[in-house]
Amino acid sequence: GSPIPPEERRLRDKKHLDDITAARLPPLHHSPAKLLSIEESIAIQIQQKEAYEEMQAKLAAQKLAERLNIKMLRFEPEGDASMQYREVQDED
């Protein structure tokens, strides 16, 4: 047996699967698993925990506002809306 190039072997294996089954593997939506160092893993876990807690706080604030019938409006003291009231015009 002479060695078969990887591309040809992959095509041959795919054709063999097509011949013996109609089942298809689902498309890979995410990158394959990779090995992380402990430091990288801890950093990712801390980041995910912070994002989760922030989401929980927003959800809790939204539920509380709905329960108390409070309208949450956006406040922008440096925005254009606040400057409209501060414009001083001479009436002369």
N, C-alpha and C positions, 0 to 999 in steps of 0.2 A: 503494500500500500504506500503509494506516494502521498505526501501531505496535500490536503485540499486547501486552497486559499480561504480565509475566513468569510469573505463576501460570497463566494460560491457555496460554501457550506451552509451559510445562513439562508440563502435562496433555496437550497435543496431541502433543508429542514422545514422551511415554510411551505414548500410544495407538498412535502410529506404530510404535514399537519392538515393542509387543505384537502388532501386525498382521504384522510382517515376520519376527520371530524368537521362538523360545521360550527363548532364552538369557537368563539373569538375572545382573545384577551381584551379587557377594557383598555382604553387608551391611558397612557401614563400622564396624569395631569400635573404631578409634582415631580421634583427631581428625586432620584433614588436616595435611599438612606445613606448617611455618611457618618463616620466616626468623629465625635467632637471631644475636645479636651474637657476636663472637669470645669475649668474656668469659663470656657465658652458656654457650657451647659448651664452653669449657675447664672451667668449674665443673661442668657435667654430666658431662664425661668423667672428671674427678677423682673425683667422687662414685661413678660407676659402677665405676671402678678400685678404690676402697676397698672397695666392697661385694663385688666379685669376689674381692679378696684375702682378705677376711674369710671368705667362703664357702669358698675354697680351704683356708684355715687350719683351719676347722672340719672339713672333709672329711678333711684330712690327719691331724688329731688323732683322728678317729673310726676311720680305717683303722689307725693306729698302735695305738690301744687294742684294736681287734679282733685285730691281729696278736700283741700282747703279752698278750692275754687279761686286760685290765684292765677292771674295771667302773667306769664314770664315774657317780658319785653326786652329787647336788646338795648343796652345802654352804652352809648359811645360818646363820652364827653369830648373827645378830640375830633369827632366826625363833622360832616357838613350840617347835619340837622341842628346841632347846638350853636353853630356859627350864625345861623339865620337870625337867632334872637339877639345876638350880640352886635349886629351891625348897627352902627350909629349913623344916622343921616341928619344932615342939617335941614331945618325946615325954612331957612331963609330963602 
